[in-house]
Every structure is written in structure tokens, then in C-alpha cells.
Amino acid sequence: MSGQLSLALTVASVTFLLGVIWGTPFIEILRRLRVGKQIRAELQDSHAKKIGTPTMGGIMIIVPTTLIMLALNIAGIVQFGRGASIFLPLGVLLGFAFLGFIDDWEGIRNSRGIVGEGLSARQKFLGQIILSGGAACIISLYNGGFAFANELQLPLLRLTIPLHPLLFIGITMFIIIGTSNALNFTDGLDGLAGIITASAFAAYGIIAYLQGQIYLVQLCFIIVGACFAFLWYNAHPAQLFMGDTGSLALGATLGTVAVMTGEWLLLPIIAIVPVVEMLSVILQVFSAKYSRRYLGEDIRLFKRAPIHHHFELLGWSETQVVQRFWLVGLLSAMIGVALALL
């Protein structure tokens, strides 16, 4: 087991080094293709300088993660039992990356002025339902392949509660879609989504190691290494943005890994920053909608949502928001691992 962990950490380091090396020519290719970021109109005053910065940087994380995972497990893939556990999270990663790629590309191609028009919310949600539904059914129905399928693991109490397969599938879909959208909302400041993602995957990598799920250990730490390479170019001032290609895919994969470890009740703790980001958007929409309907005036809980923009308007600099959110995310990831140990 310790040898497998050493291998995973070594490969993660190699992934980081390779990413840093090929990052510069990759960014140059995106610039020549004019794959530039569009900025929402309400953010143009504070973030106007980011207009045109290359996006779709999630490719820099997804491609090496996929290739290295397949290379590491090429022998085990022929054994269906092991191969299925490898293919499922990679399938989620690639499926949601493709969905995000379409959204990014449509936004760039159809952009008018400041804001580009990507996929509609309905189209994106339909794609998420199809992809998450497929993953949830595989986890639930593939007998013996996933140790925690159709179960609820209660942290601290160490109790296991059987769940009806349909209920488990519904919960799994909710987790995958929710985490995907939560990380998408988090991707709004230089370095924020990347560093929060790396912290969460590191936590679940440790949890997977404690359970002996080596394939998940490899996946989690390879993604950590790839995220660090991405952060090399995404640190303020960013030369590259993640885009929906990365945020939707990494969020969905994080949700999938949480379900595969059985510790999905710890996900709101380990990924507390994305969860709060998503809740801030939901609360902002509801407060504005119902205050207009019942009070006749537009009352909003936050100066702007997602909540990282709220803190910017309070006077925090972009780097202060990112660093402080990362401290919260790192501490919450540590707490999540501690709860998994108890």
C-alpha cells in the first residue's frame, strides 16, 4: 500500500512538471485561436483587464490526467472488475469536460460585446442529468464493483444504512450535478477554483488510500498535480482561465469520487467553499425574486453573487479573497479527513 501511495505522489509530481513545461505553448495556441475570455457586463469595471485572456484551460488538467491514468492502469484495464472502477470517474471527467467545452466554445463563437452566449441553462442541465444519471446507474447496478454502492455511510457513528437503488441513484445524480455547478460558480477569480479543487481532491485521495482504493488514490493525486500545473499559469494575474471545460468536469469528478468512497456526507465539509459559493447564488436569486414580489423592492442578501464578488466589493483585493478562501478550504479538507478517520 505504501508503495502504491509513493507511486501516486511521484506521478502527481511528474504531472505537475510536464504541465508547467507544455503550458506555455498551449497558451500560445489558444491565443492564436483567439480563445479569449468574455466578462459579464456587471464585472467589466473591476475585471475588464481580463477580457481576452485564454480560456478552456481545463484541457491542461483533463488531458494529462486521462492519459496518465490510462498508462498507469493499462494492464488492469483488461480485467473488467478493476477497469470499470477506472473508467467510471474518467468517463465522468471527459463527459462533463465535453459539455463544458461546448459551452465555452459557443460562448466565444457567439459573443457580442462583453458577454458571450454559451449553452442555455436548460441545455446544460439536460446534459448534466444524462451524464450524471449514467454514472449513478453504473455505480448502483454494477454488483461488487463499488464497495459503497446503495449505502449511506454515517461519519463518526460508523453506521451503514442500506438505500433503495432508485434513492441512491437520485442522491448520486444530485451530488454530481451539484458539485459540478458549485465548482463552476467558484471559478471566478485568479487561482481560486484550481486551489480549492486541489485541496478537495487531496483530501479524498487520502480517504481513498485509507480504504485501499488505489485507482482513486492515483486519480485524485494526478488531478492535484495537474491542478498545480494549471495554477502556475492561473495565479494572479492569470495567463489562463479554467473555463467550463475544467470547472464542470472537475466538480462532477469530485462528486463521483465522493460517492465511490462512500464518504459523500463529508463532501459539504471538504468542499465547503464551492458549497457556500453555490448557496450564495441561490440565496441571492431567491431574495431578489421574492422581495420584489412581496415587498415591492429589490432586496439582495449580498452585494454581488457568487460570494467571492461580495467580498471584493467589501474592499478585499482579489488575492486576499483567494488566499483566505483557500485557508478555509484547506482547513475544511483537513477536518473532513479527520472525520473520515474517526
C-alpha positions in Angstrom: 0.0 0.0 0.0 2.8 2.5 0.9 4.4 1.7 -2.4 1.2 2.5 -4.3 0.9 5.8 -2.4 4.5 6.7 -3.3 3.8 5.9 -6.9 0.7 8.1 -6.9 2.6 11.0 -5.3 5.5 10.6 -7.7 3.3 10.5 -10.7 1.5 13.6 -9.4 4.8 15.4 -9.2 5.7 14.3 -12.8 2.3 15.5 -14.0 3.0 18.9 -12.4 6.4 19.2 -14.1 5.0 18.1 -17.5 2.1 20.6 -17.2 4.4 23.5 -16.5 6.6 22.6 -19.5 3.7 22.3 -22.0 1.7 25.1 -20.5 3.4 27.9 -22.4 3.0 26.5 -25.9 -0.6 25.5 -25.0 -1.4 29.1 -24.0 0.2 30.4 -27.2 -2.0 28.0 -29.3 -5.2 29.3 -27.5 -4.1 32.9 -28.2 -3.6 32.2 -31.9 -7.0 30.6 -32.0 -8.4 33.6 -30.2 -10.0 31.5 -27.5 -10.4 34.5 -25.2 -12.4 35.0 -22.0 -15.6 37.1 -22.1 -16.5 39.1 -18.9 -20.0 39.6 -17.6 -21.2 43.2 -18.0 -21.6 43.9 -14.3 -17.9 42.9 -13.7 -16.4 44.9 -16.6 -15.2 47.8 -14.3 -13.1 45.6 -12.0 -12.3 42.7 -14.3 -12.1 44.4 -17.7 -8.4 43.7 -18.0 -9.1 40.0 -18.1 -11.1 40.2 -21.3 -9.4 38.2 -24.0 -7.3 36.0 -21.6 -7.2 32.5 -23.0 -9.8 30.2 -21.5 -10.6 26.4 -21.8 -7.6 25.9 -19.5 -9.3 22.8 -18.1 -7.9 21.0 -21.1 -4.5 21.4 -19.4 -5.8 19.3 -16.5 -8.1 16.8 -18.2 -5.8 15.6 -21.0 -2.8 14.6 -18.9 -5.0 13.2 -16.2 -6.7 10.9 -18.6 -3.5 9.8 -20.5 -1.5 9.1 -17.3 -4.3 7.2 -15.6 -4.8 5.0 -18.7 -1.0 4.5 -18.9 -0.7 3.5 -15.3 -3.6 1.0 -15.4 -3.3 -0.3 -18.9 -2.7 -3.9 -17.6 -5.5 -3.7 -15.1 -8.0 -2.4 -17.6 -8.3 -5.8 -19.3 -9.6 -7.0 -16.0 -13.2 -5.7 -16.1 -13.6 -5.5 -12.3 -10.7 -3.1 -12.0 -11.1 -1.4 -15.3 -14.7 -0.4 -14.6 -13.6 1.5 -11.5 -11.0 3.3 -13.6 -13.3 4.1 -16.5 -16.2 5.5 -14.4 -14.5 8.6 -13.0 -12.6 9.1 -16.2 -15.8 8.9 -18.2 -17.4 11.5 -15.9 -14.4 13.7 -16.3 -14.4 13.5 -20.1 -18.2 13.7 -20.5 -18.5 16.8 -18.4 -15.4 18.3 -20.0 -17.0 17.9 -23.4 -20.2 19.6 -22.1 -18.1 22.4 -20.7 -16.1 22.6 -23.9 -19.3 23.1 -26.0 -20.5 25.8 -23.6 -17.1 27.6 -23.7 -16.9 27.3 -27.5 -20.4 28.6 -28.1 -19.8 31.5 -25.7 -16.7 32.5 -27.6 -18.2 32.0 -31.1 -21.5 33.8 -30.3 -20.1 36.5 -28.1 -21.4 40.1 -28.6 -19.6 42.9 -26.9 -18.8 41.9 -23.3 -20.9 38.8 -22.7 -20.8 35.6 -24.8 -23.8 33.4 -25.2 -23.0 29.8 -24.4 -25.4 26.9 -23.9 -28.7 27.8 -22.3 -29.1 26.8 -18.7 -31.7 24.2 -19.8 -29.4 22.6 -22.3 -26.5 22.5 -19.8 -28.7 21.0 -17.1 -30.1 18.4 -19.5 -26.6 17.3 -20.4 -25.7 17.1 -16.7 -28.7 14.9 -16.0 -27.8 12.5 -18.8 -24.2 12.2 -17.8 -24.8 12.0 -14.0 -27.7 9.6 -14.5 -25.4 7.2 -16.5 -22.7 7.4 -13.8 -25.2 6.9 -11.0 -26.7 3.8 -12.6 -23.3 2.2 -13.2 -22.4 2.7 -9.6 -25.7 1.4 -8.3 -26.1 -1.6 -10.7 -22.6 -2.8 -11.1 -22.7 -5.5 -8.4 -19.5 -5.9 -6.4 -17.6 -3.3 -8.4 -18.1 -0.4 -5.9 -17.9 -1.2 -2.2 -20.3 1.6 -1.1 -23.0 1.4 -3.7 -26.6 1.7 -2.5 -25.4 2.6 1.0 -25.2 5.6 3.4 -22.1 5.8 5.5 -22.5 7.8 8.7 -19.3 9.5 9.8 -18.4 9.3 13.5 -21.1 6.6 14.1 -19.5 4.3 11.6 -23.0 3.0 10.7 -24.0 1.7 7.3 -27.6 2.2 6.2 -28.9 0.4 3.1 -30.5 2.6 0.5 -33.0 1.7 -2.2 -31.2 1.8 -5.6 -33.5 4.4 -7.0 -32.9 6.6 -4.0 -29.2 6.1 -4.2 -29.2 6.9 -7.9 -31.1 10.1 -7.3 -28.8 11.2 -4.5 -25.7 10.4 -6.6 -27.1 12.5 -9.5 -27.8 15.4 -7.1 -24.2 15.2 -5.7 -22.6 15.1 -9.2 -24.6 17.9 -10.7 -24.5 20.0 -7.5 -20.7 19.7 -7.2 -20.2 20.4 -10.9 -22.2 23.6 -10.7 -20.7 24.6 -7.3 -17.2 24.5 -8.7 -18.4 26.3 -11.8 -19.6 29.2 -9.6 -16.3 29.1 -7.7 -14.3 29.7 -10.9 -14.4 33.5 -10.9 -11.1 34.7 -9.5 -7.5 34.0 -10.5 -6.4 30.8 -8.8 -9.5 30.3 -6.7 -11.1 27.2 -8.4 -7.8 25.5 -9.0 -6.5 25.7 -5.5 -9.9 24.7 -3.9 -10.1 21.8 -6.3 -6.6 20.6 -5.5 -7.3 20.7 -1.7 -10.5 18.7 -2.1 -9.0 16.0 -4.3 -6.0 15.7 -1.9 -8.5 15.1 0.9 -10.4 12.4 -1.0 -7.1 10.9 -2.1 -6.1 10.3 1.5 -9.6 8.9 2.2 -9.3 6.6 -0.8 -5.9 5.4 0.4 -7.3 4.6 3.9 -9.9 2.4 2.1 -7.4 0.7 -0.2 -8.9 2.2 -3.4 -5.6 2.6 -5.2 -7.1 3.6 -8.5 -8.9 6.5 -6.8 -5.7 7.5 -5.0 -3.9 7.7 -8.3 -6.7 9.7 -9.9 -7.0 12.2 -7.0 -3.3 12.9 -6.7 -2.8 13.1 -10.5 -5.6 15.7 -10.6 -3.8 17.6 -7.8 -0.6 17.6 -9.7 -2.4 18.8 -12.9 -4.2 21.5 -10.9 -0.9 22.7 -9.5 0.5 23.0 -13.1 -2.6 24.9 -14.1 -2.2 27.2 -11.1 1.3 28.0 -12.4 -0.4 29.9 -15.2 -3.6 30.8 -13.4 -2.1 32.6 -10.4 -2.8 36.3 -10.3 -2.5 37.9 -12.8 -3.8 34.9 -14.7 -2.4 33.9 -18.1 -5.1 31.2 -18.5 -8.6 30.6 -17.2 -10.1 27.2 -16.5 -13.4 27.7 -18.2 -16.5 25.5 -18.0 -14.3 22.8 -19.7 -12.4 22.4 -16.5 -14.8 23.5 -13.7 -17.8 21.4 -14.8 -15.6 18.3 -15.3 -13.6 18.6 -12.1 -16.7 19.3 -10.0 -18.5 16.3 -11.4 -15.5 14.1 -10.9 -15.1 15.3 -7.3 -18.7 14.4 -6.6 -18.2 11.0 -8.3 -15.1 10.2 -6.2 -17.0 11.2 -3.0 -19.7 8.7 -3.9 -17.2 6.0 -4.8 -15.5 6.3 -1.4 -18.9 6.2 0.4 -17.9 9.4 2.3 -20.2 11.7 0.4 -21.7 13.1 3.6 -18.3 14.7 4.2 -18.4 16.5 0.8 -20.1 19.7 2.1 -17.3 20.0 4.6 -14.4 19.1 2.3 -15.7 21.3 -0.5 -17.2 24.0 1.8 -16.1 26.9 -0.4 -17.8 25.6 -3.6 -20.9 24.8 -1.5 -21.1 28.3 0.0 -20.5 29.8 -3.4 -23.5 27.9 -4.9 -25.7 28.7 -1.9 -24.9 32.4 -2.2 -26.1 32.4 -5.8 -29.3 30.5 -4.8 -30.0 32.9 -1.9 -29.3 35.9 -4.0 -31.8 34.8 -6.6 -34.5 34.0 -4.1 -34.0 37.2 -2.1 -34.3 39.3 -5.2 -37.2 37.5 -6.6 -39.4 37.3 -3.5 -38.5 40.8 -2.2 -39.7 42.2 -5.5 -42.9 40.1 -5.4 -43.9 40.6 -1.8 -42.2 43.8 -0.7 -42.2 45.8 -3.9 -38.4 46.4 -3.8 -35.3 44.6 -4.8 -33.5 43.4 -1.7 -30.4 41.3 -2.1 -28.5 39.5 0.6 -25.1 40.1 -1.0 -23.6 42.9 -2.9 -23.0 40.5 -5.7 -23.0 36.7 -6.1 -21.2 34.4 -6.1 -19.9 35.4 -2.7 -16.3 36.0 -3.7 -17.5 39.1 -5.6 -19.3 40.2 -2.5 -16.0 40.3 -0.6 -14.4 42.1 -3.5 -17.0 44.8 -3.1 -16.3 45.0 0.6 -12.8 46.1 -0.2 -10.8 42.8 -0.2 -8.3 42.5 -3.1 -8.6 39.6 -5.4 -5.5 37.9 -3.9 -6.9 38.4 -0.4 -10.2 36.7 -1.3 -8.3 33.8 -3.0 -5.8 33.3 -0.1 -8.5 33.5 2.6 -10.9 31.2 0.8 -8.0 28.8 0.3 -7.2 28.8 4.0 -10.9 28.0 4.7 -10.9 25.3 2.1 -7.6 23.7 3.3 -8.8 23.7 6.9 -12.2 22.2 6.0 -10.4 19.5 3.9 -8.3 18.6 7.0 -11.5 18.4 9.1 -13.1 16.1 6.5 -10.2 13.7 6.6 -10.1 13.8 10.4 -13.8 12.8 10.4 -13.2 10.0 8.0 -10.5 8.7 10.4 -12.8 8.6 13.4 
